[in-house]
């Protein structure tokens, strides 16, 4: 059976409009905010992340402030999200951005991938959402939609 890509694309746009949720990292797409949200969202539901993200950004509004904070303070604010290594990754990434990149968030994929806790998908999200650069990555929910739509019989 041939695949109707136009039909699928229209379905995605329709569902996107219907299911859109306003999230703070969509309002301000600074790369630091995208990094924080992406690491928080790893294996954690959006409803739990939103208040934690807002509190985290209020306390650590940029890489420099986060880098100059104690890891203990970072982990204390992280409580309730689980997987504390993600908090350490953020702290270490902030230090790297502040010290190794002169306080400028890297815009090159290879440099973004050097940040602790950042893999191909997180780097792709940062490139796309923060810098509006094309990047190949498969976001988990998108992957699920593709599998369900194109491979429902398998």
Buried (B, 14 or more C-beta within 10 A) or exposed (E): EEEEEEEBEEEBEEEEEEEEEEEBBEEEBBBBBBBBBBBBBBEBEEEBBBEBBEEBBEBBEBBBEBBEBEEEBBBEBBEEBEBEEBBBBBBBBBBBBBEEBEEEBBBEBEBBBBBBBBEBBBBBBBBBBBBEEEBEBEEEEEEEBEEEEEEEEE
